[in-house]
Amino acid sequence: EDGQTRHLANYLQSNPSSVTICIGPEGGFAPAEIDALNEMGFASCSLGNDILRAETAACYVLSCIEYQTHCRNTEAES
């Protein structure tokens, strides 16, 4: 929400060894929740400017991960 969070697609380009996603509730995470997640090693990422329902956000996140994995595998084959 601070406008400085990088988009999930940009984060995935860094080729993380694993991905765990926490999708916020309606209205977003409380600042204390964000702080707690960051302290546990989570990186804050954005899904863009649109506000998505939790069900839609989950599908979007899985699509981003699948796309990035496919791109990485395609580059490795070249």
Biopython code that builds the backbone (N, CA, C, O; Angstrom):
import numpy as np
from Bio.PDB.StructureBuilder import StructureBuilder

atoms = [
    (1, "GLU", "N", (0.807, -1.203, 0.000)),
    (1, "GLU", "CA", (0.000, 0.000, 0.000)),
    (1, "GLU", "C", (0.846, 1.261, 0.000)),
    (1, "GLU", "O", (0.323, 2.353, -0.226)),
    (2, "ASP", "N", (2.132, 1.134, 0.247)),
    (2, "ASP", "CA", (2.985, 2.313, 0.289)),
    (2, "ASP", "C", (3.416, 2.766, -1.100)),
    (2, "ASP", "O", (4.100, 3.781, -1.237)),
    (3, "GLY", "N", (3.024, 2.026, -2.125)),
    (3, "GLY", "CA", (3.365, 2.403, -3.487)),
    (3, "GLY", "C", (4.780, 2.028, -3.873)),
    (3, "GLY", "O", (5.192, 2.270, -5.007)),
    (4, "GLN", "N", (5.536, 1.443, -2.955)),
    (4, "GLN", "CA", (6.910, 1.073, -3.245)),
    (4, "GLN", "C", (7.117, -0.439, -3.244)),
    (4, "GLN", "O", (8.248, -0.908, -3.365)),
    (5, "THR", "N", (6.051, -1.191, -3.111)),
    (5, "THR", "CA", (6.144, -2.647, -3.103)),
    (5, "THR", "C", (6.284, -3.136, -4.535)),
    (5, "THR", "O", (5.539, -2.712, -5.418)),
    (6, "ARG", "N", (7.241, -4.029, -4.763)),
    (6, "ARG", "CA", (7.426, -4.523, -6.129)),
    (6, "ARG", "C", (6.359, -5.541, -6.490)),
    (6, "ARG", "O", (5.793, -6.213, -5.627)),
    (7, "HIS", "N", (6.103, -5.636, -7.764)),
    (7, "HIS", "CA", (5.084, -6.542, -8.278)),
    (7, "HIS", "C", (5.572, -7.981, -8.136)),
    (7, "HIS", "O", (6.769, -8.252, -8.225)),
    (8, "LEU", "N", (4.647, -8.886, -7.916)),
    (8, "LEU", "CA", (4.977, -10.296, -7.761)),
    (8, "LEU", "C", (5.802, -10.816, -8.942)),
    (8, "LEU", "O", (6.749, -11.578, -8.745)),
    (9, "ALA", "N", (5.457, -10.415, -10.151)),
    (9, "ALA", "CA", (6.195, -10.878, -11.331)),
    (9, "ALA", "C", (7.667, -10.478, -11.250)),
    (9, "ALA", "O", (8.538, -11.260, -11.631)),
    (10, "ASN", "N", (7.952, -9.285, -10.765)),
    (10, "ASN", "CA", (9.344, -8.853, -10.614)),
    (10, "ASN", "C", (10.055, -9.682, -9.556)),
    (10, "ASN", "O", (11.221, -10.038, -9.727)),
    (11, "TYR", "N", (9.374, -9.987, -8.479)),
    (11, "TYR", "CA", (9.971, -10.822, -7.437)),
    (11, "TYR", "C", (10.286, -12.211, -7.985)),
    (11, "TYR", "O", (11.354, -12.755, -7.705)),
    (12, "LEU", "N", (9.383, -12.784, -8.751)),
    (12, "LEU", "CA", (9.586, -14.133, -9.278)),
    (12, "LEU", "C", (10.743, -14.196, -10.270)),
    (12, "LEU", "O", (11.355, -15.250, -10.438)),
    (13, "GLN", "N", (11.047, -13.081, -10.926)),
    (13, "GLN", "CA", (12.168, -13.055, -11.857)),
    (13, "GLN", "C", (13.501, -13.276, -11.149)),
    (13, "GLN", "O", (14.480, -13.670, -11.784)),
    (14, "SER", "N", (13.549, -13.028, -9.840)),
    (14, "SER", "CA", (14.783, -13.251, -9.083)),
    (14, "SER", "C", (15.004, -14.738, -8.796)),
    (14, "SER", "O", (15.985, -15.103, -8.147)),
    (15, "ASN", "N", (14.108, -15.588, -9.271)),
    (15, "ASN", "CA", (14.219, -17.033, -9.173)),
    (15, "ASN", "C", (14.358, -17.518, -7.727)),
    (15, "ASN", "O", (15.352, -18.157, -7.385)),
    (16, "PRO", "N", (13.378, -17.223, -6.883)),
    (16, "PRO", "CA", (13.460, -17.667, -5.488)),
    (16, "PRO", "C", (13.447, -19.198, -5.406)),
    (16, "PRO", "O", (12.854, -19.861, -6.258)),
    (17, "SER", "N", (14.091, -19.750, -4.395)),
    (17, "SER", "CA", (14.146, -21.209, -4.257)),
    (17, "SER", "C", (12.804, -21.794, -3.817)),
    (17, "SER", "O", (12.521, -22.965, -4.068)),
    (18, "SER", "N", (11.984, -20.980, -3.164)),
    (18, "SER", "CA", (10.639, -21.415, -2.791)),
    (18, "SER", "C", (9.729, -20.195, -2.705)),
    (18, "SER", "O", (10.190, -19.058, -2.595)),
    (19, "VAL", "N", (8.438, -20.457, -2.757)),
    (19, "VAL", "CA", (7.452, -19.378, -2.701)),
    (19, "VAL", "C", (6.331, -19.805, -1.765)),
    (19, "VAL", "O", (5.737, -20.869, -1.934)),
    (20, "THR", "N", (6.051, -18.970, -0.784)),
    (20, "THR", "CA", (4.896, -19.151, 0.094)),
    (20, "THR", "C", (4.099, -17.860, 0.015)),
    (20, "THR", "O", (4.648, -16.777, 0.214)),
    (21, "ILE", "N", (2.839, -17.965, -0.269)),
    (21, "ILE", "CA", (2.000, -16.786, -0.487)),
    (21, "ILE", "C", (1.010, -16.628, 0.667)),
    (21, "ILE", "O", (0.372, -17.593, 1.088)),
    (22, "CYS", "N", (0.892, -15.415, 1.166)),
    (22, "CYS", "CA", (-0.140, -15.049, 2.141)),
    (22, "CYS", "C", (-1.015, -14.000, 1.479)),
    (22, "CYS", "O", (-0.550, -12.899, 1.180)),
    (23, "ILE", "N", (-2.260, -14.326, 1.250)),
    (23, "ILE", "CA", (-3.183, -13.399, 0.609)),
    (23, "ILE", "C", (-3.979, -12.704, 1.705)),
    (23, "ILE", "O", (-4.599, -13.349, 2.550)),
    (24, "GLY", "N", (-3.948, -11.395, 1.675)),
    (24, "GLY", "CA", (-4.580, -10.602, 2.723)),
    (24, "GLY", "C", (-6.095, -10.668, 2.698)),
    (24, "GLY", "O", (-6.700, -11.029, 1.688)),
    (25, "PRO", "N", (-6.691, -10.319, 3.807)),
    (25, "PRO", "CA", (-8.148, -10.288, 3.910)),
    (25, "PRO", "C", (-8.704, -9.047, 3.220)),
    (25, "PRO", "O", (-7.952, -8.171, 2.795)),
    (26, "GLU", "N", (-10.023, -8.983, 3.116)),
    (26, "GLU", "CA", (-10.665, -7.782, 2.583)),
    (26, "GLU", "C", (-10.201, -6.588, 3.412)),
    (26, "GLU", "O", (-10.274, -6.608, 4.641)),
    (27, "GLY", "N", (-9.739, -5.580, 2.749)),
    (27, "GLY", "CA", (-9.217, -4.411, 3.449)),
    (27, "GLY", "C", (-7.712, -4.456, 3.636)),
    (27, "GLY", "O", (-7.109, -3.474, 4.070)),
    (28, "GLY", "N", (-7.102, -5.587, 3.311)),
    (28, "GLY", "CA", (-5.657, -5.701, 3.389)),
    (28, "GLY", "C", (-5.153, -6.115, 4.761)),
    (28, "GLY", "O", (-5.921, -6.209, 5.718)),
    (29, "PHE", "N", (-3.860, -6.358, 4.841)),
    (29, "PHE", "CA", (-3.218, -6.720, 6.101)),
    (29, "PHE", "C", (-3.112, -5.497, 6.998)),
    (29, "PHE", "O", (-2.963, -4.375, 6.516)),
    (30, "ALA", "N", (-3.187, -5.717, 8.285)),
    (30, "ALA", "CA", (-2.933, -4.653, 9.258)),
    (30, "ALA", "C", (-1.426, -4.415, 9.308)),
    (30, "ALA", "O", (-0.654, -5.343, 9.068)),
    (31, "PRO", "N", (-0.993, -3.196, 9.614)),
    (31, "PRO", "CA", (0.450, -2.920, 9.685)),
    (31, "PRO", "C", (1.205, -3.886, 10.595)),
    (31, "PRO", "O", (2.326, -4.278, 10.273)),
    (32, "ALA", "N", (0.621, -4.270, 11.708)),
    (32, "ALA", "CA", (1.280, -5.219, 12.621)),
    (32, "ALA", "C", (1.439, -6.592, 11.966)),
    (32, "ALA", "O", (2.436, -7.276, 12.197)),
    (33, "GLU", "N", (0.469, -6.996, 11.156)),
    (33, "GLU", "CA", (0.566, -8.274, 10.442)),
    (33, "GLU", "C", (1.681, -8.220, 9.404)),
    (33, "GLU", "O", (2.441, -9.177, 9.253)),
    (34, "ILE", "N", (1.779, -7.104, 8.694)),
    (34, "ILE", "CA", (2.843, -6.935, 7.701)),
    (34, "ILE", "C", (4.204, -6.990, 8.379)),
    (34, "ILE", "O", (5.116, -7.657, 7.890)),
    (35, "ASP", "N", (4.347, -6.295, 9.501)),
    (35, "ASP", "CA", (5.605, -6.312, 10.246)),
    (35, "ASP", "C", (5.962, -7.724, 10.688)),
    (35, "ASP", "O", (7.115, -8.139, 10.574)),
    (36, "ALA", "N", (4.984, -8.455, 11.187)),
    (36, "ALA", "CA", (5.225, -9.831, 11.645)),
    (36, "ALA", "C", (5.663, -10.727, 10.485)),
    (36, "ALA", "O", (6.593, -11.520, 10.628)),
    (37, "LEU", "N", (4.996, -10.603, 9.342)),
    (37, "LEU", "CA", (5.374, -11.404, 8.179)),
    (37, "LEU", "C", (6.766, -11.041, 7.689)),
    (37, "LEU", "O", (7.550, -11.925, 7.342)),
    (38, "ASN", "N", (7.084, -9.748, 7.657)),
    (38, "ASN", "CA", (8.421, -9.326, 7.231)),
    (38, "ASN", "C", (9.488, -9.855, 8.181)),
    (38, "ASN", "O", (10.565, -10.252, 7.736)),
    (39, "GLU", "N", (9.209, -9.866, 9.477)),
    (39, "GLU", "CA", (10.157, -10.403, 10.459)),
    (39, "GLU", "C", (10.386, -11.898, 10.266)),
    (39, "GLU", "O", (11.451, -12.413, 10.607)),
    (40, "MET", "N", (9.392, -12.595, 9.722)),
    (40, "MET", "CA", (9.525, -14.024, 9.448)),
    (40, "MET", "C", (10.202, -14.290, 8.101)),
    (40, "MET", "O", (10.378, -15.444, 7.710)),
    (41, "GLY", "N", (10.579, -13.228, 7.397)),
    (41, "GLY", "CA", (11.294, -13.403, 6.135)),
    (41, "GLY", "C", (10.457, -13.269, 4.887)),
    (41, "GLY", "O", (10.960, -13.485, 3.784)),
    (42, "PHE", "N", (9.188, -12.918, 5.031)),
    (42, "PHE", "CA", (8.345, -12.731, 3.858)),
    (42, "PHE", "C", (8.703, -11.419, 3.169)),
    (42, "PHE", "O", (9.038, -10.436, 3.828)),
    (43, "ALA", "N", (8.631, -11.409, 1.854)),
    (43, "ALA", "CA", (8.836, -10.190, 1.082)),
    (43, "ALA", "C", (7.471, -9.664, 0.662)),
    (43, "ALA", "O", (6.634, -10.428, 0.182)),
    (44, "SER", "N", (7.240, -8.378, 0.837)),
    (44, "SER", "CA", (5.965, -7.781, 0.422)),
    (44, "SER", "C", (5.945, -7.642, -1.090)),
    (44, "SER", "O", (6.880, -7.108, -1.687)),
    (45, "CYS", "N", (4.886, -8.122, -1.698)),
    (45, "CYS", "CA", (4.719, -8.044, -3.148)),
    (45, "CYS", "C", (3.320, -7.545, -3.467)),
    (45, "CYS", "O", (2.390, -7.715, -2.679)),
    (46, "SER", "N", (3.187, -6.940, -4.612)),
    (46, "SER", "CA", (1.905, -6.422, -5.074)),
    (46, "SER", "C", (1.383, -7.288, -6.213)),
    (46, "SER", "O", (2.156, -7.899, -6.950)),
    (47, "LEU", "N", (0.091, -7.330, -6.342)),
    (47, "LEU", "CA", (-0.531, -7.982, -7.496)),
    (47, "LEU", "C", (-1.020, -6.943, -8.489)),
    (47, "LEU", "O", (-1.732, -7.283, -9.434)),
    (48, "GLY", "N", (-0.655, -5.690, -8.294)),
    (48, "GLY", "CA", (-1.056, -4.621, -9.195)),
    (48, "GLY", "C", (-2.026, -3.669, -8.524)),
    (48, "GLY", "O", (-2.255, -3.739, -7.317)),
    (49, "ASN", "N", (-2.583, -2.791, -9.314)),
    (49, "ASN", "CA", (-3.467, -1.746, -8.789)),
    (49, "ASN", "C", (-4.891, -2.211, -8.525)),
    (49, "ASN", "O", (-5.605, -1.598, -7.731)),
    (50, "ASP", "N", (-5.310, -3.282, -9.178)),
    (50, "ASP", "CA", (-6.678, -3.762, -9.003)),
    (50, "ASP", "C", (-6.827, -4.473, -7.664)),
    (50, "ASP", "O", (-5.892, -5.117, -7.188)),
    (51, "ILE", "N", (-7.986, -4.356, -7.069)),
    (51, "ILE", "CA", (-8.302, -5.071, -5.838)),
    (51, "ILE", "C", (-9.005, -6.358, -6.234)),
    (51, "ILE", "O", (-10.046, -6.332, -6.891)),
    (52, "LEU", "N", (-8.429, -7.484, -5.831)),
    (52, "LEU", "CA", (-8.954, -8.783, -6.221)),
    (52, "LEU", "C", (-9.610, -9.477, -5.033)),
    (52, "LEU", "O", (-9.212, -9.278, -3.886)),
    (53, "ARG", "N", (-10.609, -10.286, -5.320)),
    (53, "ARG", "CA", (-11.183, -11.151, -4.285)),
    (53, "ARG", "C", (-10.138, -12.208, -3.942)),
    (53, "ARG", "O", (-9.257, -12.492, -4.755)),
    (54, "ALA", "N", (-10.226, -12.792, -2.754)),
    (54, "ALA", "CA", (-9.239, -13.784, -2.328)),
    (54, "ALA", "C", (-9.154, -14.953, -3.312)),
    (54, "ALA", "O", (-8.062, -15.435, -3.614)),
    (55, "GLU", "N", (-10.296, -15.402, -3.805)),
    (55, "GLU", "CA", (-10.313, -16.523, -4.742)),
    (55, "GLU", "C", (-9.595, -16.162, -6.042)),
    (55, "GLU", "O", (-8.852, -16.974, -6.592)),
    (56, "THR", "N", (-9.817, -14.957, -6.523)),
    (56, "THR", "CA", (-9.198, -14.496, -7.755)),
    (56, "THR", "C", (-7.712, -14.260, -7.549)),
    (56, "THR", "O", (-6.907, -14.571, -8.426)),
    (57, "ALA", "N", (-7.342, -13.713, -6.401)),
    (57, "ALA", "CA", (-5.933, -13.460, -6.099)),
    (57, "ALA", "C", (-5.144, -14.767, -6.098)),
    (57, "ALA", "O", (-4.025, -14.814, -6.611)),
    (58, "ALA", "N", (-5.712, -15.818, -5.530)),
    (58, "ALA", "CA", (-5.027, -17.110, -5.498)),
    (58, "ALA", "C", (-4.784, -17.629, -6.913)),
    (58, "ALA", "O", (-3.690, -18.108, -7.215)),
    (59, "CYS", "N", (-5.776, -17.541, -7.770)),
    (59, "CYS", "CA", (-5.618, -17.976, -9.164)),
    (59, "CYS", "C", (-4.586, -17.129, -9.886)),
    (59, "CYS", "O", (-3.788, -17.652, -10.664)),
    (60, "TYR", "N", (-4.594, -15.836, -9.639)),
    (60, "TYR", "CA", (-3.640, -14.928, -10.270)),
    (60, "TYR", "C", (-2.212, -15.276, -9.852)),
    (60, "TYR", "O", (-1.313, -15.346, -10.689)),
    (61, "VAL", "N", (-2.012, -15.493, -8.554)),
    (61, "VAL", "CA", (-0.686, -15.831, -8.034)),
    (61, "VAL", "C", (-0.182, -17.132, -8.657)),
    (61, "VAL", "O", (0.969, -17.208, -9.085)),
    (62, "LEU", "N", (-1.033, -18.150, -8.708)),
    (62, "LEU", "CA", (-0.628, -19.423, -9.312)),
    (62, "LEU", "C", (-0.288, -19.254, -10.784)),
    (62, "LEU", "O", (0.638, -19.895, -11.281)),
    (63, "SER", "N", (-1.017, -18.407, -11.483)),
    (63, "SER", "CA", (-0.726, -18.138, -12.892)),
    (63, "SER", "C", (0.632, -17.465, -13.055)),
    (63, "SER", "O", (1.393, -17.815, -13.957)),
    (64, "CYS", "N", (0.942, -16.497, -12.184)),
    (64, "CYS", "CA", (2.249, -15.821, -12.234)),
    (64, "CYS", "C", (3.384, -16.807, -12.001)),
    (64, "CYS", "O", (4.393, -16.782, -12.706)),
    (65, "ILE", "N", (3.214, -17.673, -11.009)),
    (65, "ILE", "CA", (4.256, -18.653, -10.703)),
    (65, "ILE", "C", (4.436, -19.620, -11.866)),
    (65, "ILE", "O", (5.565, -19.919, -12.257)),
    (66, "GLU", "N", (3.345, -20.104, -12.413)),
    (66, "GLU", "CA", (3.419, -21.032, -13.544)),
    (66, "GLU", "C", (4.080, -20.368, -14.749)),
    (66, "GLU", "O", (4.925, -20.979, -15.403)),
    (67, "TYR", "N", (3.713, -19.144, -15.043)),
    (67, "TYR", "CA", (4.293, -18.425, -16.179)),
    (67, "TYR", "C", (5.798, -18.262, -15.993)),
    (67, "TYR", "O", (6.569, -18.530, -16.914)),
    (68, "GLN", "N", (6.218, -17.829, -14.815)),
    (68, "GLN", "CA", (7.637, -17.603, -14.582)),
    (68, "GLN", "C", (8.414, -18.917, -14.637)),
    (68, "GLN", "O", (9.523, -18.956, -15.170)),
    (69, "THR", "N", (7.847, -19.987, -14.096)),
    (69, "THR", "CA", (8.490, -21.299, -14.156)),
    (69, "THR", "C", (8.628, -21.751, -15.594)),
    (69, "THR", "O", (9.670, -22.277, -15.987)),
    (70, "HIS", "N", (7.584, -21.550, -16.383)),
    (70, "HIS", "CA", (7.624, -21.922, -17.798)),
    (70, "HIS", "C", (8.698, -21.128, -18.533)),
    (70, "HIS", "O", (9.450, -21.690, -19.330)),
    (71, "CYS", "N", (8.774, -19.823, -18.270)),
    (71, "CYS", "CA", (9.789, -18.985, -18.924)),
    (71, "CYS", "C", (11.191, -19.460, -18.571)),
    (71, "CYS", "O", (12.060, -19.532, -19.440)),
    (72, "ARG", "N", (11.416, -19.782, -17.308)),
    (72, "ARG", "CA", (12.725, -20.256, -16.873)),
    (72, "ARG", "C", (13.081, -21.572, -17.555)),
    (72, "ARG", "O", (14.214, -21.761, -17.995)),
    (73, "ASN", "N", (12.113, -22.477, -17.641)),
    (73, "ASN", "CA", (12.367, -23.776, -18.276)),
    (73, "ASN", "C", (12.607, -23.619, -19.766)),
    (73, "ASN", "O", (13.434, -24.334, -20.333)),
    (74, "THR", "N", (11.904, -22.701, -20.413)),
    (74, "THR", "CA", (12.095, -22.458, -21.835)),
    (74, "THR", "C", (13.484, -21.894, -22.109)),
    (74, "THR", "O", (14.138, -22.290, -23.074)),
    (75, "GLU", "N", (13.935, -20.969, -21.264)),
    (75, "GLU", "CA", (15.287, -20.403, -21.430)),
    (75, "GLU", "C", (16.349, -21.458, -21.220)),
    (75, "GLU", "O", (17.368, -21.445, -21.911)),
    (76, "ALA", "N", (16.143, -22.369, -20.289)),
    (76, "ALA", "CA", (17.121, -23.424, -20.017)),
    (76, "ALA", "C", (17.252, -24.391, -21.187)),
    (76, "ALA", "O", (18.320, -24.958, -21.421)),
    (77, "GLU", "N", (16.155, -24.573, -21.920)),
    (77, "GLU", "CA", (16.168, -25.473, -23.064)),
    (77, "GLU", "C", (16.846, -24.854, -24.275)),
    (77, "GLU", "O", (17.294, -25.577, -25.165)),
    (78, "SER", "N", (16.928, -23.537, -24.326)),
    (78, "SER", "CA", (17.497, -22.853, -25.494)),
    (78, "SER", "C", (18.994, -22.973, -25.567)),
    (78, "SER", "O", (19.611, -22.449, -26.494)),
]
sb = StructureBuilder()
sb.init_structure("model")
sb.init_model(0)
sb.init_chain("A")
sb.init_seg("    ")
for serial, (resi, resn, name, xyz) in enumerate(atoms, 1):
    if name == "N":
        sb.init_residue(resn, " ", resi, " ")
    sb.init_atom(name, np.array(xyz, "f"), 0.0, 1.0, " ", f" {name:<3s}", serial, name[0])
structure = sb.get_structure()
